[in-house]
Amino acid sequence: MSNENSKQTSNQSINVVIVPQRKDVLVAFLLSFFLGPLGMLYSTVIGGVIMMFVSLVVVIFTFGFGLLITHPICVIWSVVAANSYNSQQAAQNQIINQ
């Protein structure tokens, strides 16, 4: 028996694509609705930090009444950020698969 037959080498390459998980828009909505800027950290960390600062300033100067404006902004921003993240991930996956 020849030793050459048992030493076959494989020239196949394996492509591994790591796809991050999608962010659930409903979870983003619920977290931001119940937790405000803290809940935004799920969908957008920078947005959550910005809105924590803005909400703190607004609370101080309006005795809390300004939260009637900043809280809905947090909810909307969180949902838009989660949806935008999912769209970007889908577009990147489409580019990789081509």
ABEGO torsion letter per residue (X at the ends): XBAAAAABBBABBBBBBBBBBBBBAAAAAAAAAAAEAAAAAAABAAAAAAAAAAAAAAAAAAGGAAAAAAAAAAAAAAAAAAAAAAAAAAAAAAAAAX
